[in-house]
Amino acid sequence: MLLGPRAHSDRVGFSLSIVRIALAILLFTHGAFRASHWDPYVTGFGEWLGSIGFPYGFYWAAAVTIYELIAPWFLLTRRFVTLACLGHIVIVALGMVLVHYPDGWFVVGAGRNGMEYSVMLLAGLVAVAWAYAPRMS
């Protein structure tokens, strides 16, 4: 049986909600783990950022961690969704380039700590950001 236009639209909206909520949970969990183990994770992350040339590495690490705790709530509540996604896109893209790219493509199996998971996060974030972007007239 074929779906009517409204039924199809409802399914698309529901599917997008699944992606949006899954992204929010994954991103929040990442930040929550780091925040609940502030030392060594945030401190260590900050020291690492400083070692690769980021000034005030600790403050960058703390800001990323706090962003990962706050922005997912915007995704869940459908408020400022595009802005929340754009911030996460920057964080995930930088993490992909600085951390995961040097280890190759695969996260597990044929490699370790690669960038395939980051690419999937980026695809989801871009799709959700695009779907919630203000319409241009």
C-alpha positions in Angstrom: 0.0 0.0 0.0 1.4 3.4 -1.0 1.6 6.1 1.6 -0.1 9.4 1.0 1.8 12.7 1.1 0.9 13.4 4.7 1.9 9.9 5.9 5.2 10.1 4.1 5.9 13.6 5.6 5.1 12.2 9.1 7.5 9.4 8.6 10.3 11.7 7.4 9.7 14.0 10.4 9.8 11.1 12.8 13.0 9.7 11.2 14.6 13.1 11.5 13.6 13.2 15.2 15.3 9.8 15.8 18.5 11.1 14.3 18.3 14.4 16.2 17.6 12.7 19.5 20.3 10.0 19.0 22.9 12.8 18.2 21.9 14.7 21.3 22.3 11.6 23.5 25.7 10.6 22.0 27.1 14.1 22.2 25.9 14.7 25.7 27.2 11.4 26.9 30.6 12.3 25.5 30.7 15.6 27.4 29.2 14.1 30.5 31.8 11.4 30.8 34.6 13.9 30.4 33.0 16.3 32.9 32.5 13.6 35.5 36.2 12.7 35.2 37.4 16.3 35.0 40.8 15.4 36.1 42.4 13.7 34.2 40.2 14.0 31.1 39.5 17.8 30.8 42.9 18.7 32.3 44.6 16.1 30.0 42.7 17.3 27.0 43.7 20.9 27.8 47.3 19.9 28.2 47.2 18.1 24.9 45.6 21.0 23.1 48.4 23.3 24.5 51.0 20.8 23.3 49.8 21.1 19.7 49.7 24.9 19.8 46.4 25.9 21.1 46.8 28.9 23.5 44.9 28.4 26.8 44.4 24.7 26.1 42.7 24.0 29.4 40.1 26.7 28.7 39.4 25.4 25.2 39.0 21.9 26.7 36.6 23.2 29.4 34.6 25.2 26.8 34.2 22.1 24.6 33.1 20.0 27.5 30.6 22.6 28.7 29.3 23.0 25.1 28.8 19.2 24.9 26.7 19.4 28.1 24.5 22.3 27.0 24.1 22.2 23.2 22.5 18.7 23.2 19.6 20.0 25.3 18.9 22.5 22.5 18.7 19.6 20.1 16.4 17.7 22.4 14.1 20.7 22.9 14.3 21.8 19.2 15.6 25.3 20.1 18.5 26.8 18.2 19.0 23.4 16.6 21.0 24.7 13.6 23.3 26.8 15.9 23.8 23.9 18.3 24.6 21.6 15.3 27.1 24.1 13.8 29.1 24.3 17.0 29.2 20.5 17.2 30.2 20.3 13.5 33.2 22.5 14.3 34.2 20.4 17.4 33.7 17.1 15.6 35.5 18.2 12.5 38.5 19.5 14.5 38.6 16.3 16.5 38.4 14.2 13.3 41.3 16.1 11.8 43.5 16.4 14.9 42.8 13.1 16.6 41.2 10.5 14.3 42.5 11.2 10.8 46.1 10.3 11.7 44.8 6.8 12.8 43.1 6.2 9.5 39.5 5.3 8.6 38.4 2.5 10.8 37.5 2.9 14.5 37.8 -0.9 15.2 38.6 -4.0 13.2 40.9 -3.0 10.3 42.2 -0.1 12.4 41.9 1.7 15.7 40.6 5.2 16.6 40.0 6.1 13.0 37.6 8.7 11.7 34.6 6.7 10.4 32.4 7.4 13.5 33.3 11.1 13.2 32.2 11.2 9.6 28.8 9.6 10.6 28.4 12.2 13.3 29.2 15.0 10.9 26.7 13.6 8.3 23.9 13.5 11.0 24.8 16.9 12.3 24.8 18.5 8.8 21.4 16.8 8.0 19.8 18.0 11.2 21.3 21.5 10.9 20.0 21.7 7.3 16.5 20.5 8.2 16.2 23.1 11.0 17.9 26.0 9.2 15.7 29.1 8.8 14.2 29.3 5.4 15.6 32.0 3.1 13.0 34.0 1.2 
